[in-house]
Amino acid sequence: MTTRICRLHGQNDLRVETEETAAPGPGEALVAIGAGGICGSDLHYFQDGGFGPIRVREPIILGHEAAGTVLAVGPGVEGLEPGAHVAINPSRPCGTCSYCREGLTTHCLNMRFNGSAMRVPHEQGLFRDRIVVQAAQCVSVGDDVTLTEAACAEPLSVCLHARSMAGDVAGKRVLVSGAGPIGALCTAVAAEAGAAEIVTTDLQDIPLDVAKQMGATRTINVAHDAEALEAYAADKGYFDIVFECSAAAPAIRAAIAAIRPQGRMVQVGVAGDVPVPLNAIVGKEITLQGTQRFLGEDFEKAVALISSRRIDVRPIVTATFPLSEAQRAFETAGDRRVAVKVQLSFEAG
């Protein structure tokens, strides 16, 4: 069958094309995509041709945040029926390398991740009307949630994994630096875990308005009121935990200044080489913790939290465009003055 796809041919060269989709084979499922979220990595591929050492070296179908409806399953598939609404886990660790055997599947030496240009040939993504995936990638969602919500499972998984890296969040004072989609969801997972106080910062008002809806007890626009954040640096700092989601050097410095001694900063945002004030990290005995992607159990938990609406992801989706307007969708997603999470809508949406 003929399927529309969203393929990037190079920097700022995004095209809606068609290709044929086969029937599902053994252990596979054919899914009609209903909604797909544009991630920061998708934007980097579109705007810059890649990020860091990862470059788009051949045409790639973008997208790794998606949900849809199962159309058919191949031989040997059990527990997944046509008509089921599913979130698609884009992560496919090999299960056999040394890290997978240790349970560190985010560090799989042979990782395959939908919509990633890390490998050559590139791993093709989920932005298409129909796709055949491994049935194990499909996690059923609740009947009462929309595919728009279900497509937020992947970024929520990232934030749940970051939360696990932070240790016990209950009763803690939390700073979330950067209120893009990941920052908004880090705010939500901190609230869901019972944080006593959550301060979320950004340079734009619209993301901060979303952060309030996701559970922030206070928001600070540091472009207009940097002094409000600086006040938290008094007496060696205030926050027990920081989720740093911007990867901007000034934000990192401000966050480290605001952490209390022996606090923990979980670095969620990614950039190239960034200067870090090591003297403050050493002097205050701060733990600097990196976090990457998510585990399979994080994805399943994300789907469960969305399905129950214990975490309501609807506020982060600020715009939706049909696949035919993919170019405009990406341009909107790149303007943080007006957008948090932008999604593409497919025929099943």
C-alpha positions, 0 to 999 in steps of 0.5 A, spaced: 500 500 500 502 507 498 504 511 504 505 518 505 512 519 509 516 526 511 523 525 509 529 530 510 533 530 504 538 535 507 538 541 511 531 545 511 530 540 505 523 537 508 519 533 503 512 529 503 513 523 499 510 516 498 513 509 498 510 502 499 508 499 505 509 491 506 504 487 510 507 485 517 511 479 517 512 474 523 512 478 530 510 485 526 505 489 526 502 494 521 500 501 525 496 507 522 500 513 525 495 518 528 499 523 531 507 524 531 511 529 536 516 533 533 522 533 538 528 537 539 533 532 535 528 532 529 529 540 529 536 540 529 536 535 523 531 540 519 535 546 521 542 544 522 543 538 518 544 534 525 547 536 532 554 535 534 558 529 531 551 526 528 550 529 521 544 527 516 548 523 511 542 521 507 535 522 506 531 520 513 524 519 515 524 523 521 520 522 527 520 518 534 514 520 538 508 517 535 502 513 536 497 510 532 492 504 531 494 497 529 491 495 522 494 488 522 499 483 526 503 478 523 504 471 524 506 469 532 503 475 535 499 475 541 496 480 545 495 485 540 489 486 536 487 490 530 484 496 532 488 497 538 491 504 540 498 504 541 504 508 543 510 506 539 517 505 543 522 507 538 528 504 542 530 497 540 536 495 544 540 488 541 539 485 548 545 481 547 551 486 548 555 487 554 551 493 556 544 490 555 546 484 559 547 488 565 541 491 564 544 498 561 540 498 555 540 505 554 548 504 552 546 498 547 552 498 543 548 496 537 542 500 538 537 501 533 532 508 534 527 510 529 529 517 526 536 517 528 542 519 524 547 516 528 548 509 524 549 509 517 544 507 514 540 511 518 534 508 522 528 511 518 523 514 523 515 514 524 513 520 521 508 516 516 501 514 515 503 507 516 509 503 518 511 496 520 514 495 526 516 490 531 510 488 535 514 488 541 514 496 540 507 497 541 504 499 548 497 499 548 494 505 551 487 507 555 481 507 551 479 514 554 486 518 551 487 520 545 493 519 540 495 526 541 496 524 548 499 517 547 504 520 542 507 524 548 509 517 551 516 517 548 518 524 551 515 523 558 519 516 558 525 521 558 523 525 564 521 519 568 528 516 566 531 523 568 527 522 575 530 515 576 537 518 576 535 524 581 533 519 587 528 520 591 524 527 589 518 526 594 519 532 599 524 535 595 525 542 593 526 542 585 529 547 580 527 545 572 531 549 568 528 550 561 521 549 560 521 546 553 517 540 552 522 536 556 522 541 562 515 541 562 514 534 563 520 534 568 516 539 572 510 534 571 514 528 573 517 532 579 510 534 581 507 526 580 513 524 585 511 529 591 516 534 590 515 540 595 516 545 591 518 546 583 521 552 580 521 552 573 525 557 569 525 559 561 526 565 557 519 565 554 512 566 557 508 561 553 512 555 556 512 558 563 504 558 562 505 551 560 509 549 566 504 552 571 499 547 568 504 541 569 505 542 576 510 548 577 509 552 584 513 558 581 515 560 574 521 565 573 522 568 566 529 569 567 530 574 561 526 579 565 527 577 572 534 574 573 534 577 580 528 572 582 533 566 580 539 569 583 536 570 590 536 562 591 543 562 591 543 565 597 547 561 603 550 557 598 544 555 595 536 552 596 534 547 591 535 539 593 535 537 585 535 541 579 533 538 572 537 542 567 533 542 560 536 547 557 544 546 556 545 553 555 552 555 559 548 561 563 543 557 565 547 551 567 551 556 571 545 559 575 542 552 576 549 550 580 549 557 584 542 555 586 543 548 588 544 547 596 551 543 598 550 536 596 545 537 592 544 533 585 543 536 578 541 532 573 543 534 566 537 532 561 539 538 556 544 536 550 549 541 547 556 541 545 562 543 549 559 547 555 563 551 560 561 548 567 564 552 574 567 546 577 569 550 583 562 550 585 561 543 584 567 541 588 566 547 593 559 545 594 560 537 593 554 537 588 553 531 584 552 532 577 548 526 573 547 525 566 541 522 563 540 519 556 533 516 553 530 511 557 529 504 559 523 499 556 520 500 563 520 507 563 516 507 556 511 502 559 510 507 565 509 513 561 504 510 557 500 508 564 501 515 567 498 518 560 492 512 560 490 514 567 492 521 566 495 521 573 500 526 568 496 530 564 500 531 557 495 535 554 497 542 556 504 541 552 501 540 545 500 547 543 499 546 535 498 540 531 499 540 523 496 535 518 502 532 514 501 536 508 503 542 512 510 539 515 514 544 513 510 549 517 509 545 523 517 544 523 518 552 522 513 553 528 516 548 532 522 552 532 519 558 534 519 557 542 515 564 543 509 561 540 510 553 541 512 548 546 510 541 543 508 541 536 505 535 533 503 532 526 496 529 525 496 523 520 490 520 517 488 516 523 488 522 527 
